[in-house]
Amino acid sequence: MLAKSLICQAFVNLFYFDIFKLYILKYEDYRTHLFCPLSNI
């Protein structure tokens, strides 16, 4: 039961981390294209 709970927690953490990462990447892309298109190497 504890293992199942830990696995669920891990999946939730991964899910939120992916969303957070996507948000950051989108923001970085936006900022990069806005201010410095050449730094996108």
PyRosetta script that sets phi, psi and omega in degrees:
from pyrosetta import init, pose_from_sequence

init()
pose = pose_from_sequence("MLAKSLICQAFVNLFYFDIFKLYILKYEDYRTHLFCPLSNI")
pose.set_psi(1, -43.2)
pose.set_omega(1, 178.4)
pose.set_phi(2, -63.5)
pose.set_psi(2, -41.9)
pose.set_omega(2, 180.0)
pose.set_phi(3, -61.0)
pose.set_psi(3, -43.2)
pose.set_omega(3, 179.4)
pose.set_phi(4, -61.2)
pose.set_psi(4, -43.1)
pose.set_omega(4, 179.2)
pose.set_phi(5, -61.9)
pose.set_psi(5, -42.7)
pose.set_omega(5, -179.6)
pose.set_phi(6, -65.2)
pose.set_psi(6, -40.1)
pose.set_omega(6, 178.7)
pose.set_phi(7, -63.9)
pose.set_psi(7, -44.0)
pose.set_omega(7, 177.8)
pose.set_phi(8, -60.3)
pose.set_psi(8, -43.5)
pose.set_omega(8, 180.0)
pose.set_phi(9, -62.2)
pose.set_psi(9, -41.2)
pose.set_omega(9, 179.5)
pose.set_phi(10, -62.9)
pose.set_psi(10, -42.9)
pose.set_omega(10, 179.6)
pose.set_phi(11, -64.7)
pose.set_psi(11, -41.0)
pose.set_omega(11, 178.2)
pose.set_phi(12, -61.9)
pose.set_psi(12, -45.2)
pose.set_omega(12, 179.4)
pose.set_phi(13, -61.1)
pose.set_psi(13, -43.9)
pose.set_omega(13, 179.4)
pose.set_phi(14, -62.5)
pose.set_psi(14, -43.0)
pose.set_omega(14, -179.2)
pose.set_phi(15, -59.6)
pose.set_psi(15, -49.6)
pose.set_omega(15, -179.0)
pose.set_phi(16, -67.8)
pose.set_psi(16, -35.5)
pose.set_omega(16, 178.6)
pose.set_phi(17, -64.2)
pose.set_psi(17, -40.6)
pose.set_omega(17, 177.5)
pose.set_phi(18, -61.6)
pose.set_psi(18, -44.5)
pose.set_omega(18, 179.3)
pose.set_phi(19, -62.4)
pose.set_psi(19, -44.9)
pose.set_omega(19, 179.6)
pose.set_phi(20, -61.1)
pose.set_psi(20, -44.0)
pose.set_omega(20, -179.8)
pose.set_phi(21, -63.0)
pose.set_psi(21, -43.9)
pose.set_omega(21, 178.4)
pose.set_phi(22, -60.9)
pose.set_psi(22, -42.8)
pose.set_omega(22, -179.9)
pose.set_phi(23, -61.4)
pose.set_psi(23, -47.2)
pose.set_omega(23, 179.5)
pose.set_phi(24, -62.5)
pose.set_psi(24, -44.2)
pose.set_omega(24, -178.6)
pose.set_phi(25, -63.8)
pose.set_psi(25, -41.9)
pose.set_omega(25, 177.7)
pose.set_phi(26, -61.9)
pose.set_psi(26, -44.2)
pose.set_omega(26, 179.6)
pose.set_phi(27, -62.8)
pose.set_psi(27, -44.0)
pose.set_omega(27, 178.6)
pose.set_phi(28, -61.1)
pose.set_psi(28, -45.6)
pose.set_omega(28, 178.6)
pose.set_phi(29, -58.0)
pose.set_psi(29, -47.7)
pose.set_omega(29, -178.5)
pose.set_phi(30, -59.2)
pose.set_psi(30, -47.9)
pose.set_omega(30, -178.2)
pose.set_phi(31, -65.5)
pose.set_psi(31, -41.1)
pose.set_omega(31, -178.5)
pose.set_phi(32, -64.4)
pose.set_psi(32, -48.3)
pose.set_omega(32, -179.2)
pose.set_phi(33, -66.1)
pose.set_psi(33, -31.4)
pose.set_omega(33, -177.9)
pose.set_phi(34, -72.0)
pose.set_psi(34, -46.0)
pose.set_omega(34, -171.4)
pose.set_phi(35, -101.8)
pose.set_psi(35, -36.4)
pose.set_omega(35, -171.3)
pose.set_phi(36, -150.0)
pose.set_psi(36, 80.8)
pose.set_omega(36, -176.9)
pose.set_phi(37, -60.3)
pose.set_psi(37, -25.0)
pose.set_omega(37, -175.7)
pose.set_phi(38, -79.5)
pose.set_psi(38, -15.0)
pose.set_omega(38, -178.9)
pose.set_phi(39, -83.0)
pose.set_psi(39, 6.3)
pose.set_omega(39, -176.8)
pose.set_phi(40, -91.3)
pose.set_psi(40, 45.1)
pose.set_omega(40, -176.5)
pose.set_phi(41, -93.7)
pose.dump_pdb("model.pdb")
